[in-house]
Amino acid sequence: MSGGGERLLLLRSAGGLWGVAQEAVRAVARRERGYRVRLAGEHDLHADDVVGVVEGVAVRPAGGAISRYWSEAAAGLAVHAATPLVVVDPERPPRFLRVDETESDDGDDRQADD
């Protein structure tokens, strides 16, 4: 990802704002507590709230300095509406954002397509 302007699905979870490349999102399902974001990879994400899809977001590489504070993989960093966010690597999302597979999936899928 580079600074050309990405299309991201933004979500709130674990007290922060997160982004994931919209093309990696297969569906969004409402759950009893929040949402399940189905990704093309093997892991799905839990979101407390889905903000929506935004276009033209400049995503920057996370760089080595962040690794001192952030041990998870990240696709990059960005700022949207004056709020910093981590862009999630859909193949290796942070463990604390992954859906707990022991929970029941009680939602109806909503397709991520516009």
Steps between C-alpha positions, in 0.01 A plus 500: 500500500627843424386858531280487187178480693355174624140390541459378858223360716534682832394338823521569871615228735716460809488876560651595165428577137611234253498469124506203267528507121146490366591241236594255778153528661252233392205583727394677818267321742315664790544305820347526844805703604644689207587367156691219334706616204565206268836527329647322200769351729454231762407737787193719549495821702280610788387862488310691766381736226540527123571860402476444124709496185722797425698570185822684436664418833878543487645186657864516609727208585503429872880517512743354748439751780149371564628146562635616837141562610298274268580130470223415252520515120357814341442593137567865585398811686260773395304800623132553430304802624795594725497155663796264462429140412682174441429332168458129572680238293205280394722193493634562853254714697581579865401212727283723719289604198440145377160341550499245780396186312350353819227766491185434300457699181152641554489759225378540148765565236490832321709507187789747501438601139355844438 
